[in-house]
Amino acid sequence: MSEKQPSFLDAAIPLIVLIILLSGSVFLFGDNSSYGPNQIALFMATAVAVVIGLKNGYRWSVMEKAMVKGISLSLGAVLILLSVGALIGTWMLSGTVPTLIYYGLQLLSPSWFYAASCLLCGIVAMSIGSSWTTAATIGVALIGVAAGLGLSPAITAGAIVSGAYFGDKISPLSETTNLAPAVAGADLFDHIRHMLWTTVPSFVIALLLFTIVGFNSDVSSDFARIDEITSVLQDNFAISFVSLIPLFVLLTMAIKKVPAFPTVFIGALLGAVWAVLFQQDLLGRLIAADVPSALGITKLIWHTLHAGFTIDTGNASLNDLLSGGGMSSMLNTIWLVFSAMMFGATIEKIGLLRKFVSSILHFARSTGSLITSTIATCFVTNVLTADQYMSIVMPGRMYKEEYERRNLAPVNLSRTLEDGGTITSPLIPWNTCGAYMHSVLQVSPLDYAFYAFFNLINPVLAIIYAYCGIKILKLTPPDSLLQPTQAKA
């Protein structure tokens, strides 16, 4: 039986099933939906897609290979996730994160906190080209500072995500910033310059909104609570600028373009070394009295790498603030990533997403509607394939020929892929980026999405630019078609 192209109804059914199941998951399980129910929803939607594939002549073996390949594409992210879990644990034990929280409580004003968090994450992410590393280091500390100041964790997470993705988006060190022009056929630095027209105004508007929110929030800092937290930090950890050296080493390695996996894992191991060197009192309290010191410390660090760091300060809320991490804390996220990639690979293999795009192009008559359709396709790809890279590569391949046919320069497509793909990925709970941010910041994308102002504004501003014809570049005519005088000029 030959493989048939799917109908529009074929393409719509798995998406409708997925939306219904995910909505039911959130309705029934609330914030716990990412801890199993969403994965089951993705498995069920994949089963529906498989049935449609079988109906259209695809063999099970073909679809199974596509699933395995799709999951294999996420293994690089899985290694980073496991390393980040280890890093958070050892950086708690080494005092790196507690030190960042301590100084943050001393320096950051509640009214300016959201805007300052956004700006700080933007600067760090632009320097190292990684939104994930920024969230796992500076972001984790800022969540702790927000708890100390009595500020909203959802708005704080929105500010962290906004800043991290702004910096990631315009950094030449970022993987997505390099991937988008490569897919579209544009020059990297032409791509970055063209992105600035939509990215910088969106970020400025986001900073203004965070400033307004900060000054209009009912901020009544409980200085007694701040004093309590700082006292607990000083009582349990050796607070010193020396504890921040692992952070500076990690940022330096990232700037030097050392790959993310070894960078983060080396950061985790360095945190373990720093704990041995500078947190000896803490280690002495945590190891069992009847266990030899060297053996007890080895066991404690080993446990921290795989299960995370826990501490009993006598205050339950502070225990939650100062505990976490470990590779095992990332296993649920990895389960979610595998489930989502399996679904995305299946619908790509049997041509469901391609069917959507061909139907959309029939209605995309103007440049404005074409760019809007591209952004919508990137977002839908983020939803369906649950992978940021797929949301750039697949729409890029599908729309490249149409942009060329309409005499639109490649930078228009590359910018649009980032405006619609890179930016929207952390807003989707089951996307690899959304799942990662949830694991690291401990705030659901369903909660922070409304406050990730940059990520919400950027696609809208890109659509406005498209319909108004602002910075929409046409292809330069080949030299052979120019008049001699024009060619000389």
Stockholm file with secondary structure:
# STOCKHOLM 1.0

chainA/1-489         MSEKQPSFLDAAIPLIVLIILLSGSVFLFGDNSSYGPNQIALFMATAVAVVIGLKNGYRWSVMEKAMVKGISLSLGAVLILLSVGALIGTWMLSGTVPTLIYYGLQLLSPSWFYAASCLLCGIVAMSIGSSWTTAATIGVALIGVAAGLGLSPAITAGAIVSGAYFGDKISPLSETTNLAPAVAGADLFDHIRHMLWTTVPSFVIALLLFTIVGFNSDVSSDFARIDEITSVLQDNFAISFVSLIPLFVLLTMAIKKVPAFPTVFIGALLGAVWAVLFQQDLLGRLIAADVPSALGITKLIWHTLHAGFTIDTGNASLNDLLSGGGMSSMLNTIWLVFSAMMFGATIEKIGLLRKFVSSILHFARSTGSLITSTIATCFVTNVLTADQYMSIVMPGRMYKEEYERRNLAPVNLSRTLEDGGTITSPLIPWNTCGAYMHSVLQVSPLDYAFYAFFNLINPVLAIIYAYCGIKILKLTPPDSLLQPTQAKA
#=GR chainA/1-489 SS CCCCCCCHHHHHHHHHHHHHHHHHHHHHHGGGGGTTHHHHHHHHHHHHHHHHHHHTTCCHHHHHHHHHHHHHHTHHHHHHHHHHHHHHHHHHHTTHHHHHHHHHHHHCCGGGHHHHHHHHHHHHHHHHSCHHHHIIIIIHHHHHHHHHHTCCHHHHHHHHHHHHHHHHHHCTTCHHHHHHHHHHTCCHHHHHHHHHHHHHHHHHHHHHHHHHHHHHSCCCCCHHHHHHHHHHHHHHSCCCGGGGHHHHHHHHHHHTTCCHHHHHHHHHHHHHHHHHHHCHHHHHHHSCTTSCHHHHHHHHHHHHHHHCBCCCCSCHHHHHHTCBCCGGGGHHHHHHHHHHHHHHHHHHHTTHHHHHHHHHHTTCCSHHHHHHHHHHHHHHHHHHHCCHHHHHHHHHHHHHHHHHHTTBCHHHHHHHHIIIIITTGGGSTTSHHHHHHHHHHCCCHHHHGGGCHHHHHHHHHHHHHHHHTTTCCBCCCCGGGSCHHHHHC
#=GC SS_cons         CCCCCCCHHHHHHHHHHHHHHHHHHHHHHGGGGGTTHHHHHHHHHHHHHHHHHHHTTCCHHHHHHHHHHHHHHTHHHHHHHHHHHHHHHHHHHTTHHHHHHHHHHHHCCGGGHHHHHHHHHHHHHHHHSCHHHHIIIIIHHHHHHHHHHTCCHHHHHHHHHHHHHHHHHHCTTCHHHHHHHHHHTCCHHHHHHHHHHHHHHHHHHHHHHHHHHHHHSCCCCCHHHHHHHHHHHHHHSCCCGGGGHHHHHHHHHHHTTCCHHHHHHHHHHHHHHHHHHHCHHHHHHHSCTTSCHHHHHHHHHHHHHHHCBCCCCSCHHHHHHTCBCCGGGGHHHHHHHHHHHHHHHHHHHTTHHHHHHHHHHTTCCSHHHHHHHHHHHHHHHHHHHCCHHHHHHHHHHHHHHHHHHTTBCHHHHHHHHIIIIITTGGGSTTSHHHHHHHHHHCCCHHHHGGGCHHHHHHHHHHHHHHHHTTTCCBCCCCGGGSCHHHHHC
//
